[in-house]
Amino acid sequence: KDLPDGCVKDDFELKARAKTRRVKKMVAALEGHKLDVVKANRIKFDVPVADLEPGFHDVKLSAKRERGSKLKTTVTFQRC
């Protein structure tokens, strides 16, 4: 949610929500570095764009459910 249109030059806020409420933990990572970890089915964090090289980058989101299964998705944005 709230992914900027086109290429981005500045940091931006990203919000995500797992469609199930039975989530133990959500993790957001960029370039292999964790951006945020929450113990809920919603996560909100700032994506640090300023230090990235121009090009396409992925924010990886994962949610671990109470019974151990995981939900994963990737959000791609372009750095100008």
N, C-alpha and C positions, 0 to 999 in steps of 0.2 A: 504494500500500500504506500502511496505517496512517493513513488519512484519518479525522479525528475524526467521530463521529456528532453530528448536530445542529449548532447554531451554536457558534462558538468565540469565546472572549474573550482567550485567551493564545496566544503563539507556540507552534507545534508542529513536530515533525520529520516530514518526508515522505521516503519512499524510493520509487524507481522503477527498473525494470530493462527494458531493451530485450530482446525475445525472441530477437534475433539477437546473436551474439558479435562480428560483424564491424562494430563501431561505432568510428569515429574520435573522435567527440566527442558529448557530451550537454550540453544547455543547459536550465536552468530559469529562467523569468522570471515576475515578478509585476508587473502594472500597467506593463509596458514596461521594467522594471528587472531586470537579470540577478541571480539569486540565487546561482547556482553554474554552473561549467563544469568538466567532467571529460573526460579522455581514456580513457573506459572505457564498458562497456555498463550500468553501474550508477551511480546518483547518490543521495546522501543529503544533505539540507540542512534548515535551519530556515526556516519560513515566518514572516516578521515581521508579526504580526497587530495588535499594539498600536497602531500609528499609522494603521490603516485605518478608514475610515468604516463604520458599520453597513451591511450589505447583502451581496450576492453578489459574489464575486471569483474570478478565474480564475488558476490557475498553468498556464502553457504550458510543455510539455516537448517538446523536439525532439532527435532523434538523427541524426547524419550518418553514413551508412555509408561503408565504404572505397571503394566505387565511385561515390560522389557522391549517391546517392539519400538522401532524408530521411524519417524517420518522425516524425509529430507527433501529440500528443494534448493534451487540456486537462482539468484537474482543477478542479472548482468547489467552493468552500466558502462558508459563510455566516458573516459576522462579526456578533456580537450588538451 
